[in-house]
Each structure stands twice: as structure tokens, then as C-alpha cells.
Amino acid sequence: MKSRIIFAGFVLGIFYIIFVGRGAWLQFFPDQRLITVKKKNFETLIKLKPRRGIIYDRHGRELAITVASQSLFADPSLIKYPKKIAKKLGPLLNIPYHRIYKKIKNKNRRFVWLKRHTSEKESNLIQSWKIRGLAFLEEPKRVYPNGSLLAQTLGFVGHEGHGLEGLELIYDKILSGEETKVLVRKDAMGRPLFSDIDTNLMALRANGTDIYLTIDSDLQFFFEKELKKVVEKYSARSALGVIMAPQTGEIMAMANYPSFDLNHPFHSDPGLFRNRCVTDAFEPGSTLKPFIMSAALKKGILPSTRYDGMKGQLSIEGHIIKEAESTHQFENMTLREILSYSSNVGAAQVALDLGDDFLYHSLKDFGFGTRLGFVFPGESAGILNKTPWKKLQLATIGFGHSISVTPLQIVTAYSAIANGGLIKQPYLTQSVFYKESGEKKIFKPKTLNRVLTSEQAKVITVMLISAVSEGGTGVKAQVKGFLSAGKTGTAQVVDSEEGGYIKGQYISSFAGFIPAHDPKFVIYVVVQQPQKKFYGSTVAAPVFSKVAEYAVRQSGLSPVLITEKNILQKAKKQTHAQNHKKPSRDLSSEKGKTPDFIGLSLRKAYQKARKEQILLKVKGSGQVIQTHPPPLSPLPTNKKVELILSE
């Protein structure tokens, strides 16, 4: 018996030594399989979303930021009374209780989201209940400090933090940055122990990239406010507009009304999410006429060339083209008068003179019928049908029908007139700042095409000044103390379902720039389907005036008295600068050509005329601002030249 006890003790001692030895071995030389099991049971890998980059305006004002937010989740395996808890949470979170119950009733699940980004009131109250199985995780939340400002352009993010619309979608990858992975311990019940890293959770997140836009948020705010006013005043369907810096192509404002709250986008009609300044095309009406006149100059038609106004009616292929008003019964008109009076009959005849192929390519050069390479979802090319065109189609394109354009195209084309003839690619992003590396990428202006000479652009500018002067259709677009240039537009609304036009429905518009002698802002205003009045001169031109006045005064520009003389003299200086490498010669008195009298006093003009044996007809006093025929055009056989003076 004693020997058995000794033997049993010996065996137990051997097993003890083996167990201790095995334990020591595992302590110093652990089995990889056990390490894996340990990690699986007591550690978990948490993916932290980065702090999304900030979007700023051109002055560094925040348009979209990221803040810390509490998101509610549940561990259903720990919840004792799921139905009772669901009924308690439902009213507070504004979620049907059965949806919450469906998520938390399954005891086999360990993690479900109940609500992302709860309010402070919601999170505080739920935490005070101390319900086992409910907890919060700190997450980054996208916030738009200005609510609906620039909504269709900025776009927004979804619940998962990814961009769904606008710039948030375009730049989602660089705004988002890289996910951070954090190893978190779990307790014996398998629950993540967030307590030891909660206070540093946001600090552990990576940073997304910041973006600076070309947008001026103050100008954007004022523009949106004026669009809202005009919609309410005329019970219009909507209004939109774009403001561009003509020398660079920077978009300074891009507005759509009605809009929506970026902080609660899913409470709004998804139809409001579209940036119609970029995606929608419509017939421009008379705002297209400056580009018809531009094509005429490019083909060699002189500004003094006269067209028969046909007393307000032009018959083409069995159709009658009429003026906007039956009282408009124009007779002989120059190109300038056609634009100033907004004559449909005159513009149609100019288009017929140009021919379909020449006009098609000229409009194409200005950017119509093509995408401009603007970095934004859904950019439309508009509609500019390829030639050949029927005679009637050619004539109606002359006054902005049978063609569809986007607001972005119009503001870009007017900028080409304003900047001396260059098509600048429109852009929204000024720079991108990478926080982690400190690198800053700056976007520079890009010229797409030259469509006019500097002198041609200034001639069109003078025509557009006339269009907003007394007697022109855009007189309500004037800004006190500043010379503005622009053109009204009134077009019928195309019936996309039945074809033709919707009776009694119009699109009112105005496009122009200010100051005319040195343009800083090109502004396009569109009011869709106003109900009380519909002419662009009445509805849209006053909006341009208010926005333009705000823009020039906000930018610190001083009021000046500018005449057409300044415009044309600047054109002459630019032309001479472009040709400064060429041998100099006096072009003002070239044989067989009309001398250049622009800028001369009446006395000096008479001296020059006597020298050239030219007969003068004089209108006004002061300095010469215009001549008929224009400088360097063929001199009439009777050698008679009409001078128009500044006063």
C-alpha cells in the first residue's frame, strides 16, 4: 500500500514537472497558434475614418468642416429586453421602434449601428439611462456652417462619410484621406474596451486634404439672396446664375434657387441637388446676339454695315420672323443698332449673310456645343447641330433660338469679349493643401482658344455698352458710377415632350460685365418661367445691376466716369502692344483707307481731314469716340466721314 502511494506521488510529480515545464516553454517560446487564438478572443482591429479635409472659399472662410460626433451602437447579446429598449429609443431617435427592434433582437449579433451622429441631447439622455448593451463611438461628422449656401456646388456626404454630390463627390478621395487602423483590447465577454483610447480617438485619425475654392462666399450669399427675391417677386419657377473673373476663368459665384440645407440633404427633394448652371441647357435668346456680331466682324463685315429692318417682319420659308414688340418697326440699322435695339429681324439677316458653316464654326470656337472641361459631374455640351442648316434654322439661331447653351458656356463666352478675345477654361478650385506633407498645389488659369482680336473684342464691348445705355434694352442693368456692358435675353421654353414651345412660358436673362473699360466681373442671370412679366430687360437686368454694384463696391473699386473713347483707346494700345516688334508705320492715313480720328479733339480732326482732303460730318462736341466708316475701313468715293463726339 505504501509503495503504491509513493508510486502515485512519483507519477504526479512527473506530471507536475511536465506541466510546469510546458508552461515555462510557452511563456518563453509561445505557440503561434495560441497567439492567434489570444488575439482573436481578446483583441480586435478598429478602422478609424480620417478627419475629412476642410473646404474653404477664396478668402479662407470655412464652407465645409468636420467635427466630432457621437454615434450609437448596440451589442444585442447583452440586451435583456430588446422590445422594451426599442420602444424607448424609437421616439427619441425619431426612428420606428420595429426597425430598432429588428436590429437588436438577434442575440447572436455583437455589433449593430442604431444611429450615426446623434445630437448632444440624444447622446446625453441615452448615456444617463445606463442600459447594458448600448454604447457610443466618436466619429467625424461633416458640417456646413452656412447651411444652404453654395449647396449644389459643394454637394454633401452620406452617412458613411463619402461624397455623394458636387465637389464632395469629385474630390472625395483626397478629402477623405487614409483610414487609420487601431488595435483595441476586448474584455472576457468579447466587448471592445474603448475606454482606454476614447479620449485620444480623434487624435489618432489621419487628416484629409484641404481645398480652397475660387468662390467668394460673401458675393455668393448676396447673389443667392437676389435670386430668391426675383423668384418670389415674379412667382418664377427658379433662378440661377454664374459670376466669373474674365481674366482668369475663376468662378466667383455659382448660384441655384431654390436650394436645400446641406446639413439635412435627405429631407429635401433630390431634384434640387443638380447644379443646373452646369448640367442644364436652354435656348439663350438675345444673349447670343453678341456672338453673331462677333462672327460678322471676323468675316470682315464692318460695324457700320446697314441692314434693312423690314419694318419688323421678315419672311423665310413660309415663316414670319417678328420683333419682340409689334411697335418695333425698324428700318436701316448698323450692327451696333441691331444689338442695342435687340432686333430679331436684323440679327437673322446677319446670320444669313454669314452662312451656316461659318457661323457654326464661330459659335463652336466660343465654346457652344462642346464641354469646356469643367471639373464637375454632368457637365452638358448643350445643343449646336452640325451643318447643313435650313435657312429658317440659320435665321433663328441669329437671335438665340434653335440652339441650347448652358449658363457656364454663356459666362465663359462673355468673358472672352471682356478679356480681349480669349476663351479661358472655367475652374472652381484655387488650391489643394496636403496637411501631412505641407505641400500646396495651386491651379493656374488655362487659355483654350483665341476667338477675337483685342480690337474686335473692344468693338463688341462698345456695342454692349450701347445696349445698356438710354435707348437700349438693358438700361435697367446700369450701375451708378460705373460703366457696364451687357445684353438682355428673352426666350420661349421648349416643350421637351410635345415639341415646339410652351405657350406663355419664357426664360428671362441678362449677361454682362463690369467695369466695361477694365472688366473684373462677368455676371449671367437667368430667371426661369416668371409669371407676371417675362422680358429680360424687366426681370433679369435689375438683378444684374444689384449684384454688379455689390461686386464692384465689395472689391474696393472706385466709381469712374468712362466713355467709349477709353474703351477704344485701350483696344488701340493693346493692338500696338501686340505688334510692337513689327516695323512702325502710320496706319491712320493709309492710302484708300478711312483715317483714324478716334481720340482727337474736333480742331485736330479738322486739321487731319484737310490734310487728307476729307469732308467731315460732325455730331456732338468734345473728342471723337466713333467714326462712320470705322478707322482703316475702305474710304468712301465721296470721301465723306461722319464723326461722333463724346459730348
JOCOR-V823834 format. One record per residue. N is the residue number from 1. RES is the residue in one letter. BURIAL is b if it has 24 or more other ideal C-beta (glycine too) atoms within 12 Angstrom, else e. Layout:
N/RES/BURIAL + N/RES/BURIAL
This chain:
1/M/e + 2/K/e + 3/S/e + 4/R/e + 5/I/e + 6/I/e + 7/F/e + 8/A/e + 9/G/e + 10/F/e + 11/V/e + 12/L/e + 13/G/e + 14/I/e + 15/F/e + 16/Y/e + 17/I/e + 18/I/e + 19/F/e + 20/V/e + 21/G/e + 22/R/e + 23/G/e + 24/A/e + 25/W/e + 26/L/e + 27/Q/e + 28/F/e + 29/F/e + 30/P/e + 31/D/e + 32/Q/e + 33/R/e + 34/L/e + 35/I/e + 36/T/e + 37/V/e + 38/K/e + 39/K/e + 40/K/e + 41/N/e + 42/F/e + 43/E/e + 44/T/e + 45/L/e + 46/I/b + 47/K/e + 48/L/b + 49/K/b + 50/P/b + 51/R/b + 52/R/b + 53/G/b + 54/I/b + 55/I/b + 56/Y/b + 57/D/b + 58/R/b + 59/H/e + 60/G/e + 61/R/b + 62/E/b + 63/L/b + 64/A/b + 65/I/b + 66/T/b + 67/V/e + 68/A/b + 69/S/b + 70/Q/b + 71/S/b + 72/L/b + 73/F/b + 74/A/b + 75/D/b + 76/P/b + 77/S/e + 78/L/b + 79/I/b + 80/K/e + 81/Y/e + 82/P/b + 83/K/e + 84/K/e + 85/I/b + 86/A/b + 87/K/e + 88/K/b + 89/L/b + 90/G/e + 91/P/e + 92/L/b + 93/L/b + 94/N/e + 95/I/b + 96/P/e + 97/Y/b + 98/H/e + 99/R/e + 100/I/b + 101/Y/b + 102/K/e + 103/K/b + 104/I/b + 105/K/b + 106/N/e + 107/K/e + 108/N/e + 109/R/e + 110/R/e + 111/F/b + 112/V/b + 113/W/b + 114/L/b + 115/K/b + 116/R/b + 117/H/b + 118/T/b + 119/S/e + 120/E/e + 121/K/e + 122/E/b + 123/S/b + 124/N/e + 125/L/e + 126/I/b + 127/Q/e + 128/S/e + 129/W/e + 130/K/e + 131/I/b + 132/R/e + 133/G/b + 134/L/b + 135/A/b + 136/F/b + 137/L/b + 138/E/b + 139/E/b + 140/P/b + 141/K/b + 142/R/b + 143/V/b + 144/Y/b + 145/P/b + 146/N/b + 147/G/e + 148/S/b + 149/L/b + 150/L/b + 151/A/b + 152/Q/b + 153/T/b + 154/L/b + 155/G/b + 156/F/b + 157/V/b + 158/G/e + 159/H/e + 160/E/e + 161/G/b + 162/H/e + 163/G/b + 164/L/b + 165/E/b + 166/G/b + 167/L/b + 168/E/b + 169/L/b + 170/I/b + 171/Y/b + 172/D/b + 173/K/e + 174/I/b + 175/L/b + 176/S/b + 177/G/b + 178/E/e + 179/E/e + 180/T/b + 181/K/e + 182/V/b + 183/L/e + 184/V/b + 185/R/e + 186/K/b + 187/D/e + 188/A/e + 189/M/e + 190/G/e + 191/R/b + 192/P/b + 193/L/e + 194/F/b + 195/S/e + 196/D/e + 197/I/e + 198/D/e + 199/T/e + 200/N/e + 201/L/b + 202/M/b + 203/A/e + 204/L/b + 205/R/b + 206/A/b + 207/N/b + 208/G/b + 209/T/b + 210/D/b + 211/I/b + 212/Y/b + 213/L/b + 214/T/b + 215/I/b + 216/D/b + 217/S/b + 218/D/b + 219/L/b + 220/Q/b + 221/F/b + 222/F/b + 223/F/b + 224/E/b + 225/K/b + 226/E/b + 227/L/b + 228/K/b + 229/K/e + 230/V/b + 231/V/b + 232/E/e + 233/K/e + 234/Y/b + 235/S/e + 236/A/b + 237/R/b + 238/S/b + 239/A/b + 240/L/b + 241/G/b + 242/V/b + 243/I/b + 244/M/b + 245/A/b + 246/P/b + 247/Q/e + 248/T/b + 249/G/b + 250/E/b + 251/I/b + 252/M/b + 253/A/b + 254/M/b + 255/A/b + 256/N/b + 257/Y/b + 258/P/b + 259/S/b + 260/F/b + 261/D/e + 262/L/b + 263/N/b + 264/H/e + 265/P/b + 266/F/e + 267/H/e + 268/S/e + 269/D/e + 270/P/e + 271/G/e + 272/L/b + 273/F/b + 274/R/b + 275/N/b + 276/R/b + 277/C/b + 278/V/b + 279/T/b + 280/D/b + 281/A/b + 282/F/b + 283/E/b + 284/P/b + 285/G/b + 286/S/b + 287/T/b + 288/L/b + 289/K/b + 290/P/b + 291/F/b + 292/I/b + 293/M/b + 294/S/b + 295/A/b + 296/A/b + 297/L/b + 298/K/b + 299/K/e + 300/G/e + 301/I/b + 302/L/b + 303/P/b + 304/S/b + 305/T/b + 306/R/b + 307/Y/b + 308/D/b + 309/G/b + 310/M/b + 311/K/e + 312/G/b + 313/Q/e + 314/L/b + 315/S/e + 316/I/b + 317/E/e + 318/G/e + 319/H/e + 320/I/e + 321/I/b + 322/K/b + 323/E/b + 324/A/b + 325/E/e + 326/S/e + 327/T/e + 328/H/b + 329/Q/e + 330/F/b + 331/E/e + 332/N/e + 333/M/b + 334/T/b + 335/L/b + 336/R/b + 337/E/b + 338/I/b + 339/L/b + 340/S/b + 341/Y/b + 342/S/b + 343/S/b + 344/N/b + 345/V/b + 346/G/b + 347/A/b + 348/A/b + 349/Q/b + 350/V/b + 351/A/b + 352/L/b + 353/D/b + 354/L/b + 355/G/b + 356/D/b + 357/D/e + 358/F/b + 359/L/b + 360/Y/b + 361/H/e + 362/S/b + 363/L/b + 364/K/b + 365/D/b + 366/F/b + 367/G/b + 368/F/b + 369/G/b + 370/T/b + 371/R/b + 372/L/b + 373/G/e + 374/F/b + 375/V/b + 376/F/b + 377/P/b + 378/G/b + 379/E/b + 380/S/b + 381/A/b + 382/G/b + 383/I/b + 384/L/b + 385/N/e + 386/K/e + 387/T/e + 388/P/e + 389/W/b + 390/K/e + 391/K/b + 392/L/e + 393/Q/b + 394/L/b + 395/A/b + 396/T/b + 397/I/b + 398/G/b + 399/F/b + 400/G/b + 401/H/b + 402/S/b + 403/I/b + 404/S/b + 405/V/b + 406/T/b + 407/P/b + 408/L/b + 409/Q/b + 410/I/b + 411/V/b + 412/T/b + 413/A/b + 414/Y/b + 415/S/b + 416/A/b + 417/I/b + 418/A/b + 419/N/b + 420/G/b + 421/G/b + 422/L/b + 423/I/b + 424/K/b + 425/Q/b + 426/P/b + 427/Y/b + 428/L/b + 429/T/b + 430/Q/b + 431/S/b + 432/V/b + 433/F/b + 434/Y/e + 435/K/e + 436/E/e + 437/S/e + 438/G/e + 439/E/e + 440/K/e + 441/K/e + 442/I/e + 443/F/b + 444/K/e + 445/P/b + 446/K/e + 447/T/e + 448/L/b + 449/N/e + 450/R/e + 451/V/b + 452/L/b + 453/T/b + 454/S/b + 455/E/b + 456/Q/b + 457/A/b + 458/K/b + 459/V/b + 460/I/b + 461/T/b + 462/V/b + 463/M/b + 464/L/b + 465/I/b + 466/S/b + 467/A/b + 468/V/b + 469/S/b + 470/E/e + 471/G/e + 472/G/b + 473/T/b + 474/G/b + 475/V/b + 476/K/b + 477/A/b + 478/Q/b + 479/V/b + 480/K/e + 481/G/e + 482/F/b + 483/L/b + 484/S/b + 485/A/b + 486/G/b + 487/K/b + 488/T/b + 489/G/b + 490/T/b + 491/A/b + 492/Q/b + 493/V/b + 494/V/b + 495/D/e + 496/S/e + 497/E/e + 498/E/e + 499/G/e + 500/G/e + 501/Y/e + 502/I/e + 503/K/e + 504/G/e + 505/Q/b + 506/Y/b + 507/I/b + 508/S/b + 509/S/b + 510/F/b + 511/A/b + 512/G/b + 513/F/b + 514/I/b + 515/P/b + 516/A/b + 517/H/b + 518/D/b + 519/P/b + 520/K/b + 521/F/b + 522/V/b + 523/I/b + 524/Y/b + 525/V/b + 526/V/b + 527/V/b + 528/Q/b + 529/Q/b + 530/P/b + 531/Q/e + 532/K/e + 533/K/e + 534/F/b + 535/Y/b + 536/G/b + 537/S/b + 538/T/b + 539/V/b + 540/A/b + 541/A/b + 542/P/b + 543/V/b + 544/F/b + 545/S/b + 546/K/b + 547/V/b + 548/A/b + 549/E/b + 550/Y/b + 551/A/b + 552/V/b + 553/R/b + 554/Q/b + 555/S/b + 556/G/e + 557/L/b + 558/S/e + 559/P/e + 560/V/e + 561/L/e + 562/I/b + 563/T/b + 564/E/b + 565/K/b + 566/N/b + 567/I/b + 568/L/b + 569/Q/b + 570/K/b + 571/A/b + 572/K/b + 573/K/e + 574/Q/b + 575/T/b + 576/H/e + 577/A/e + 578/Q/e + 579/N/e + 580/H/e + 581/K/e + 582/K/e + 583/P/e + 584/S/e + 585/R/e + 586/D/e + 587/L/e + 588/S/b + 589/S/e + 590/E/e + 591/K/e + 592/G/e + 593/K/e + 594/T/b + 595/P/b + 596/D/b + 597/F/b + 598/I/b + 599/G/b + 600/L/b + 601/S/e + 602/L/b + 603/R/e + 604/K/e + 605/A/b + 606/Y/e + 607/Q/e + 608/K/b + 609/A/b + 610/R/e + 611/K/e + 612/E/b + 613/Q/e + 614/I/b + 615/L/e + 616/L/b + 617/K/e + 618/V/b + 619/K/e + 620/G/e + 621/S/e + 622/G/e + 623/Q/b + 624/V/b + 625/I/b + 626/Q/b + 627/T/b + 628/H/b + 629/P/b + 630/P/b + 631/P/b + 632/L/b + 633/S/b + 634/P/e + 635/L/b + 636/P/e + 637/T/e + 638/N/e + 639/K/e + 640/K/e + 641/V/b + 642/E/b + 643/L/b + 644/I/b + 645/L/b + 646/S/b + 647/E/e
